[in-house]
Amino acid sequence: MKERYILAIDAGTTGITALVFDHAGRIRARGYSEFTQYYPRSGWVEHDAEEILMVALRVIEEALREGGLRAADLLGIGITNQRETAVLWDKSSGKPVGRAIVWQDRRTAPACEALREQGLEAWVQDRTGLLLDPYFSGTKIGWLLDHESGLRERARSGGIAFGTIDSWLVYRLSGRWTHVTDYSNASRTLLYNIHELRWDDDLLELLDIPKAMLPEVMPSSWIYAQTDPELFLGTRPIPIAGIAGDQQAALFGQACYRPGMAKNTYGTGSFVLQHTGTEAVPSQQRLLTTIAWGIGDEPVEYAQEGAIFVTGSAVQWLRDGLGMIESASETAELAASVTDNDGVYFVPALTGLGAPHWDPYARGLLIGITRGTTRAHVARAVLESIAYQTRDVLEAMQRDSGIRLAELRCDGGAALNPMLMQFQADILDSAVVVPEIVETTALGAAYLAGLATGFWQDRAELAEKWRVRNRYTPQLAEPRRERLFRRWHRAVALSRGWARDED
């Protein structure tokens, strides 16, 4: 029998990756391309959804060509995506209505603050598990509807659709036939009741968002649609059978299937998730309660999450904004060329601070610079800031749950940076484990699609495929570790509220 494969489309914040997985869970082929980032104003970040679709199709072809495969060899497709980015499109033409507002975008901070001042945050958090922050889709949708004349009326009449990137890709890949999302993405919109598993009419009324524009919410492992042969490589229809937001997909790909297991994905931002089982655990530490996934007809499962907005994108800023490095991979060697940070700290609040601080008005800060500071110290400070932020989140999780972390499973591109992973273990005083396949976001999407199509039998089979690449154990003495962490918090305090007085 001819071998079959699962395709994962990983629609990230700065680029699209297509990975083809075989039955052993190994990567058979890959394609990747970045797409355009738009920054029309300070704190604004936008994408062209049509470009994202075109780039996705191109990298899929690239992956199949590299692997010597045909589209007919694919048994199913899984999609994972940057989650809170809001796309509006015209249902009749299938074309986007303007640019998508990216999850990093802070333009709706005043709207969120106004809702908080009305005393609504606890009420919203109780229903959605989320905080009132411009990070989430709901206020982005409201902004888009407010800023184009007649758009809200068209949405009420069913002519305009909203979706996160997963929903947009399924809609177009299915030939404009299927308008769906999954539980994990719906739970990031600020509009979905994560306990009752429905779009919340009260929240929709609060934000004045027409229900007619929202996608149907489905399990994360399910056959949603078939691809349109005219659009998708001219082959037979292929089932689109898995959807999960990128961080939930990574949790699934890391085989964190039991309550208490945790992972951190180092991407554009970093996202720490801890599995909490079939009960939604509320947070007292300003963390997020989110739906992890739903597998077929099984009960949905939940996670606690700490969202760190800027980690990998800070390294990109060193490359593209400052021209300090030519490639992200340089940072490991550059940072390791100095023995310590020499008192230099970087707070990467380039788009505000996420968990557990939640300050949309914080801005980036580089402090401790002296005449002896070199670009190596700056590179080290940028990498160390990733580890400090991760500890901030995990300590908040521990205060919520009372569970001390035994090990942190790490993935994403920066998980291959040994200097960062060792410092992460040092500052956490906990083991850090990197799997053989660090593209666990795509792997999780593939696993979800493979379960729905019968390619894999169950989660027990998937857990057996998880393999360790590297394990890092703490080597830093406690006094040094705690002094570094105290000084980090001094720097964070200085960055807070900096943009509040801007026009």
C-alpha positions as CSV (number, residue, x, y, z in Angstrom):
1,M,0.0,0.0,0.0
2,K,1.3,3.4,-0.9
3,E,2.4,5.5,2.1
4,R,0.2,8.4,3.0
5,Y,0.9,11.6,4.8
6,I,-0.6,14.5,6.8
7,L,0.0,18.1,5.8
8,A,0.2,20.8,8.5
9,I,-0.2,24.4,7.6
10,D,1.3,26.5,10.3
11,A,0.1,30.1,9.7
12,G,2.3,32.1,12.0
13,T,2.6,35.8,12.7
14,T,5.5,36.5,10.3
15,G,5.5,33.5,8.0
16,I,3.8,30.3,6.8
17,T,5.3,26.9,7.2
18,A,4.0,23.8,5.4
19,L,5.2,20.5,6.9
20,V,4.4,17.0,5.7
21,F,4.4,14.3,8.4
22,D,4.7,10.6,8.0
23,H,3.1,8.0,10.2
24,A,6.1,8.0,12.6
25,G,5.4,11.6,13.3
26,R,8.6,12.7,11.5
27,I,8.9,15.5,9.0
28,R,9.0,14.3,5.4
29,A,9.1,17.7,3.7
30,R,8.8,21.4,4.4
31,G,8.3,24.8,2.8
32,Y,8.4,28.2,4.4
33,S,8.0,31.9,3.4
34,E,7.6,35.1,5.3
35,F,4.9,37.6,4.4
36,T,4.6,41.3,4.7
37,Q,4.2,43.1,8.1
38,Y,2.4,46.5,8.0
39,Y,3.0,49.1,10.8
40,P,0.8,52.0,9.7
41,R,1.0,53.8,13.1
42,S,2.8,53.3,16.4
43,G,1.3,50.2,18.1
44,W,-0.6,49.1,15.0
45,V,0.2,45.8,13.2
46,E,-1.6,44.6,10.1
47,H,-1.5,41.7,7.6
48,D,-2.9,41.2,4.2
49,A,-5.1,38.0,4.5
50,E,-5.0,37.5,0.7
51,E,-1.2,37.5,0.8
52,I,-1.3,34.9,3.6
53,L,-3.5,32.6,1.5
54,M,-1.2,33.0,-1.5
55,V,1.9,32.3,0.5
56,A,0.3,29.3,2.1
57,L,-0.5,27.8,-1.3
58,R,3.1,28.5,-2.5
59,V,4.8,26.9,0.5
60,I,2.6,23.8,0.2
61,E,3.7,23.4,-3.4
62,E,7.3,23.9,-2.2
63,A,7.0,21.3,0.5
64,L,5.5,18.7,-1.9
65,R,8.1,19.4,-4.5
66,E,10.9,19.0,-1.9
67,G,9.5,15.7,-0.7
68,G,8.9,14.4,-4.2
69,L,5.2,14.0,-3.2
70,R,1.9,14.7,-4.9
71,A,-1.1,16.3,-3.3
72,A,-2.9,13.0,-3.8
73,D,-0.5,11.4,-1.2
74,L,-2.1,13.5,1.5
75,L,-4.7,11.9,3.7
76,G,-5.7,15.0,5.5
77,I,-4.8,18.6,6.4
78,G,-4.4,20.3,9.8
79,I,-4.3,24.0,10.2
80,T,-2.7,25.9,13.1
81,N,-2.6,29.7,13.3
82,Q,-1.8,32.9,15.0
83,R,-4.9,33.1,17.0
84,E,-6.4,36.5,17.8
85,T,-5.7,38.2,14.5
86,A,-9.1,39.4,13.1
87,V,-10.0,39.1,9.4
88,L,-13.2,40.4,7.9
89,W,-14.2,39.4,4.3
90,D,-17.0,39.8,1.9
91,K,-18.9,36.5,1.6
92,S,-19.9,37.0,-2.0
93,S,-16.4,37.8,-3.4
94,G,-14.4,36.0,-0.7
95,K,-12.1,39.0,-0.6
96,P,-10.9,40.6,2.6
97,V,-12.4,43.9,3.8
98,G,-9.2,45.8,4.4
99,R,-6.2,44.5,6.2
100,A,-6.4,42.1,9.1
101,I,-5.7,43.5,12.6
102,V,-2.9,41.3,14.1
103,W,-2.9,40.0,17.7
104,Q,0.0,42.3,18.6
105,D,-2.0,45.4,17.6
106,R,-2.7,47.8,20.5
107,R,-5.1,50.3,18.8
108,T,-8.1,49.2,20.9
109,A,-6.4,49.8,24.3
110,P,-8.7,52.8,25.0
111,A,-11.8,50.7,24.3
112,C,-10.6,48.0,26.7
113,E,-9.8,50.6,29.3
114,A,-13.3,52.1,29.0
115,L,-14.8,48.7,29.6
116,R,-12.6,48.1,32.6
117,E,-13.6,51.5,34.0
118,Q,-17.2,50.3,33.8
119,G,-16.3,47.4,36.1
120,L,-16.8,44.8,33.5
121,E,-13.5,42.9,33.5
122,A,-14.5,40.3,36.1
123,W,-17.8,39.7,34.3
124,V,-16.0,39.2,31.0
125,Q,-13.3,37.0,32.5
126,D,-15.9,34.8,34.2
127,R,-17.5,34.0,30.8
128,T,-14.5,33.9,28.5
129,G,-11.5,33.2,30.7
130,L,-9.9,36.3,29.2
131,L,-9.0,39.8,30.4
132,L,-10.0,43.1,28.8
133,D,-7.0,43.6,26.6
134,P,-6.5,44.7,22.9
135,Y,-4.8,41.3,22.4
136,F,-8.1,39.6,21.8
137,S,-10.2,39.6,18.7
138,G,-13.5,41.1,20.0
139,T,-12.5,44.8,20.2
140,K,-10.6,44.5,16.9
141,I,-13.8,43.4,15.2
142,G,-15.6,46.3,16.7
143,W,-12.9,48.7,15.5
144,L,-13.1,47.4,12.0
145,L,-16.9,47.7,11.9
146,D,-16.8,51.2,13.3
147,H,-14.3,52.5,10.8
148,E,-15.9,51.6,7.5
149,S,-19.3,53.2,6.7
150,G,-22.1,50.6,6.3
151,L,-19.9,47.6,7.3
152,R,-21.9,46.7,10.4
153,E,-25.2,46.8,8.5
154,R,-23.7,44.5,5.9
155,A,-22.5,42.2,8.7
156,R,-25.9,42.1,10.2
157,S,-27.4,41.1,6.9
158,G,-25.0,38.2,6.5
159,G,-22.8,39.7,3.8
160,I,-19.6,40.0,5.9
161,A,-17.8,37.2,7.7
162,F,-15.3,37.3,10.6
163,G,-12.7,34.7,11.2
164,T,-9.3,34.2,12.7
165,I,-6.7,33.0,10.2
166,D,-7.7,29.3,10.5
167,S,-11.3,30.3,9.6
168,W,-10.1,32.4,6.7
169,L,-7.9,29.6,5.3
170,V,-10.6,27.0,5.6
171,Y,-13.1,29.3,3.9
172,R,-10.9,29.9,0.9
173,L,-9.4,26.4,0.6
174,S,-12.9,24.9,0.6
175,G,-13.9,27.1,-2.3
176,R,-15.7,29.6,-0.1
177,W,-18.0,26.8,1.1
178,T,-17.2,26.4,4.8
179,H,-17.2,29.1,7.5
180,V,-16.0,27.4,10.7
181,T,-13.5,27.7,13.5
182,D,-12.6,25.4,16.4
183,Y,-13.0,25.6,20.2
184,S,-9.5,26.8,20.8
185,N,-9.7,29.7,18.4
186,A,-13.2,30.7,19.4
187,S,-12.1,30.9,23.1
188,R,-9.6,33.7,22.1
189,T,-12.2,36.1,20.6
190,L,-13.6,37.6,23.8
191,L,-17.0,36.6,22.5
192,Y,-17.2,32.9,23.3
193,N,-18.6,31.5,26.6
194,I,-16.0,28.8,27.4
195,H,-18.3,27.0,29.9
196,E,-21.5,26.9,27.9
197,L,-19.6,26.4,24.5
198,R,-21.5,29.1,22.6
199,W,-21.2,32.6,21.2
200,D,-22.3,34.8,24.1
201,D,-25.2,37.0,23.2
202,D,-24.5,39.4,26.1
203,L,-20.9,39.9,25.0
204,L,-21.9,40.4,21.4
205,E,-24.4,43.1,22.5
206,L,-21.7,44.7,24.7
207,L,-19.3,45.0,21.7
208,D,-22.1,45.6,19.1
209,I,-21.0,42.6,17.0
210,P,-23.5,40.9,14.7
211,K,-23.8,37.2,15.4
212,A,-24.4,36.5,11.7
213,M,-20.8,37.2,10.9
214,L,-19.4,34.6,13.2
215,P,-18.2,31.1,12.2
216,E,-19.6,27.8,13.4
217,V,-17.6,26.4,16.3
218,M,-16.4,22.8,15.9
219,P,-14.1,20.4,17.7
220,S,-10.4,20.7,17.0
221,S,-10.2,17.2,15.5
222,W,-13.0,16.8,13.0
223,I,-13.5,16.7,9.2
224,Y,-14.8,20.2,8.5
225,A,-14.5,20.4,4.7
226,Q,-12.8,19.2,1.5
227,T,-10.4,21.2,-0.4
228,D,-11.5,22.8,-3.7
229,P,-9.5,21.1,-6.5
230,E,-9.5,24.3,-8.6
231,L,-7.7,26.2,-5.9
232,F,-5.8,23.5,-4.2
233,L,-3.2,22.0,-6.6
234,G,-5.8,20.6,-9.0
235,T,-6.0,17.3,-7.1
236,R,-8.9,15.3,-5.6
237,P,-10.6,16.9,-2.6
238,I,-8.5,16.4,0.6
239,P,-10.2,16.5,4.0
240,I,-9.4,19.6,6.2
241,A,-9.6,17.7,9.5
242,G,-7.7,19.5,12.3
243,I,-7.7,23.1,13.6
244,A,-6.1,24.6,16.7
245,G,-4.7,27.9,17.7
246,D,-0.9,27.8,17.6
247,Q,-0.3,27.5,21.3
248,Q,-3.0,24.9,21.9
249,A,-1.6,22.9,18.9
250,A,1.9,23.1,20.4
251,L,0.5,21.8,23.8
252,F,-1.0,18.9,21.9
253,G,2.1,18.3,19.8
254,Q,4.2,18.2,23.0
255,A,1.9,15.4,24.3
256,C,0.9,17.4,27.3
257,Y,-2.3,15.4,27.7
258,R,-2.4,15.2,31.5
259,P,-3.3,17.9,34.0
260,G,-0.2,19.7,35.3
261,M,1.9,19.2,32.2
262,A,3.2,22.5,30.7
263,K,5.0,23.8,27.6
264,N,6.4,27.0,26.4
265,T,6.6,27.9,22.7
266,Y,9.3,30.4,21.7
267,G,8.0,32.1,18.6
268,T,7.2,35.7,17.7
269,G,5.9,35.8,21.3
270,S,6.2,33.1,23.9
271,F,3.2,31.3,25.3
272,V,3.2,29.1,28.4
273,L,0.3,26.7,28.7
274,Q,-0.5,24.2,31.4
275,H,-3.1,21.5,30.9
276,T,-5.8,21.7,33.6
277,G,-8.1,18.8,32.5
278,T,-11.9,19.0,31.7
279,E,-12.5,21.8,34.2
280,A,-11.8,25.5,33.4
281,V,-9.6,26.7,36.3
282,P,-10.1,30.4,37.0
283,S,-7.0,32.5,37.6
284,Q,-6.4,35.0,40.4
285,Q,-3.1,35.9,38.9
286,R,-4.2,37.6,35.7
287,L,-3.5,34.5,33.6
288,L,-5.9,33.3,30.9
289,T,-8.2,30.3,31.1
290,T,-8.6,28.9,27.6
291,I,-10.0,25.9,25.8
292,A,-7.1,23.6,24.9
293,W,-9.0,21.5,22.4
294,G,-11.9,19.3,21.7
295,I,-11.3,15.8,20.2
296,G,-14.4,14.6,18.3
297,D,-17.3,14.1,20.6
298,E,-15.1,14.0,23.8
299,P,-15.5,16.7,26.4
300,V,-13.4,19.8,25.8
301,E,-10.2,20.2,27.7
302,Y,-8.8,23.4,29.2
303,A,-5.5,25.1,29.9
304,Q,-4.2,28.1,31.8
305,E,-2.0,30.4,29.7
306,G,0.4,33.1,30.1
307,A,0.8,35.1,26.9
308,I,4.2,36.9,26.4
309,F,3.8,39.3,23.5
310,V,7.4,39.9,22.4
311,T,10.2,37.3,22.4
312,G,11.3,36.2,19.0
313,S,10.2,39.4,17.5
314,A,12.7,41.2,19.7
315,V,15.4,39.2,18.0
316,Q,13.9,40.2,14.6
317,W,14.0,43.8,15.8
318,L,17.8,43.4,16.5
319,R,18.1,42.2,12.9
320,D,15.6,44.4,11.0
321,G,15.2,47.5,13.2
322,L,18.7,48.0,14.5
323,G,20.8,46.0,11.9
324,M,22.8,44.7,14.8
325,I,22.7,41.1,13.5
326,E,22.3,39.6,10.0
327,S,20.4,36.5,11.2
328,A,18.5,35.3,14.3
329,S,20.9,32.4,14.7
330,E,23.8,34.8,15.4
331,T,22.3,35.7,18.8
332,A,23.3,32.4,20.5
333,E,27.0,32.8,19.7
334,L,27.0,36.5,20.2
335,A,25.3,36.3,23.6
336,A,27.6,33.4,24.7
337,S,30.7,35.5,23.9
338,V,30.2,37.4,27.1
339,T,30.1,35.8,30.6
340,D,27.1,37.8,31.8
341,N,24.8,40.7,30.9
342,D,27.2,43.2,32.7
343,G,24.1,44.9,34.2
344,V,22.3,45.4,30.9
345,Y,18.6,44.6,30.9
346,F,16.0,44.7,28.0
347,V,12.3,44.9,28.6
348,P,10.7,43.9,25.3
349,A,7.5,45.8,25.7
350,L,7.5,46.7,22.0
351,T,3.7,46.2,21.9
352,G,3.0,46.5,25.6
353,L,3.4,43.8,28.3
354,G,1.3,40.6,28.4
355,A,0.9,38.2,31.3
356,P,1.0,38.6,34.2
357,H,1.5,42.4,33.9
358,W,-1.1,43.3,31.2
359,D,0.0,46.8,30.5
360,P,-0.7,47.9,26.9
361,Y,1.0,51.3,27.6
362,A,4.4,49.8,28.6
363,R,7.1,50.3,26.0
364,G,10.5,48.7,25.4
365,L,13.4,49.6,27.6
366,L,17.1,49.0,27.4
367,I,18.9,50.0,30.6
368,G,22.2,49.5,32.4
369,I,24.2,50.7,29.3
370,T,27.8,51.9,30.0
371,R,30.7,52.8,27.8
372,G,31.7,49.1,28.0
373,T,28.4,47.8,26.7
374,T,28.8,45.9,23.4
375,R,26.3,44.4,21.0
376,A,27.0,41.1,22.7
377,H,25.6,42.4,25.9
378,V,22.5,43.8,24.2
379,A,22.0,40.4,22.4
380,R,22.3,38.6,25.7
381,A,19.9,41.0,27.4
382,V,17.3,40.3,24.7
383,L,17.6,36.5,25.1
384,E,17.6,36.8,28.9
385,S,14.4,38.8,28.8
386,I,12.7,35.8,27.2
387,A,13.6,33.6,30.1
388,Y,12.7,36.2,32.7
389,Q,9.2,36.7,31.2
390,T,8.7,32.9,31.2
391,R,9.5,32.7,34.9
392,D,7.0,35.6,35.6
393,V,4.3,33.5,34.0
394,L,5.2,30.2,35.6
395,E,5.4,31.7,39.1
396,A,1.9,33.1,38.6
397,M,0.7,29.7,37.5
398,Q,2.2,28.1,40.6
399,R,0.4,30.7,42.8
400,D,-2.9,29.8,41.1
401,S,-2.5,26.0,41.1
402,G,-0.2,25.3,44.0
403,I,1.7,22.9,41.7
404,R,5.5,23.4,41.3
405,L,6.7,22.7,37.8
406,A,8.7,19.5,37.5
407,E,9.8,20.2,33.9
408,L,9.0,22.7,31.2
409,R,8.7,21.3,27.6
410,C,10.0,23.9,25.2
411,D,9.6,24.2,21.4
412,G,9.7,26.8,18.7
413,G,12.8,28.1,16.9
414,A,14.5,29.5,19.9
415,A,14.3,26.2,21.7
416,L,17.4,25.3,19.6
417,N,19.4,28.1,21.1
418,P,21.5,26.4,23.8
419,M,22.4,29.6,25.6
420,L,18.8,30.6,26.0
421,M,17.6,27.1,27.1
422,Q,20.4,26.8,29.7
423,F,19.6,30.3,31.1
424,Q,15.9,29.3,31.1
425,A,16.6,26.3,33.3
426,D,18.9,28.4,35.5
427,I,16.4,31.2,36.1
428,L,13.5,28.8,36.6
429,D,15.5,26.4,38.8
430,S,13.8,23.6,36.9
431,A,14.5,21.2,34.1
432,V,13.9,22.4,30.6
433,V,13.3,19.7,28.0
434,V,13.5,20.2,24.2
435,P,11.9,17.5,22.0
436,E,13.4,16.0,18.9
437,I,10.8,17.9,16.7
438,V,10.6,21.5,17.8
439,E,8.0,22.4,15.2
440,T,5.4,21.0,17.7
441,T,2.8,23.6,16.6
442,A,2.6,22.1,13.2
443,L,3.0,18.6,14.7
444,G,-0.1,19.2,16.9
445,A,-2.2,20.3,13.9
446,A,-1.1,17.2,12.0
447,Y,-1.9,15.0,15.0
448,L,-5.4,16.5,15.3
449,A,-6.1,16.0,11.6
450,G,-4.6,12.5,11.7
451,L,-6.9,11.4,14.6
452,A,-10.0,12.7,12.6
453,T,-9.0,10.8,9.5
454,G,-7.9,7.6,11.2
455,F,-4.2,8.1,10.3
456,W,-3.4,7.7,14.0
457,Q,-5.5,5.7,16.5
458,D,-5.5,7.7,19.7
459,R,-3.5,9.9,22.0
460,A,-1.6,7.0,23.6
461,E,-0.1,6.2,20.2
462,L,0.9,9.9,19.8
463,A,2.4,10.2,23.2
464,E,4.8,7.3,22.4
465,K,6.2,9.3,19.5
466,W,7.4,12.2,21.7
467,R,11.2,12.1,21.9
468,V,13.8,14.1,23.8
469,R,16.4,16.1,21.9
470,N,18.1,17.9,24.9
471,R,17.5,18.2,28.6
472,Y,18.9,21.3,30.5
473,T,19.2,21.3,34.3
474,P,19.8,24.4,36.5
475,Q,23.4,25.3,37.2
476,L,23.1,28.9,38.6
477,A,23.5,29.4,42.3
478,E,20.4,30.7,44.1
479,P,21.8,34.1,45.2
480,R,22.9,35.0,41.7
481,R,19.6,33.7,40.2
482,E,17.5,35.8,42.6
483,R,19.6,38.9,42.2
484,L,19.2,38.8,38.4
485,F,15.5,38.3,38.7
486,R,15.0,41.2,41.2
487,R,16.9,43.6,38.8
488,W,14.7,42.4,36.0
489,H,11.6,43.5,37.9
490,R,13.2,46.9,38.6
491,A,13.5,47.3,34.8
492,V,9.9,46.2,34.2
493,A,8.6,48.7,36.7
494,L,10.4,51.5,34.8
495,S,8.8,50.5,31.5
496,R,5.3,50.5,32.8
497,G,2.8,53.1,31.5
498,W,5.3,54.9,29.2
499,A,2.9,55.4,26.3
500,R,-0.1,56.5,28.3
501,D,0.4,60.2,27.6
502,E,0.6,59.7,23.8
503,D,-2.0,61.4,21.6
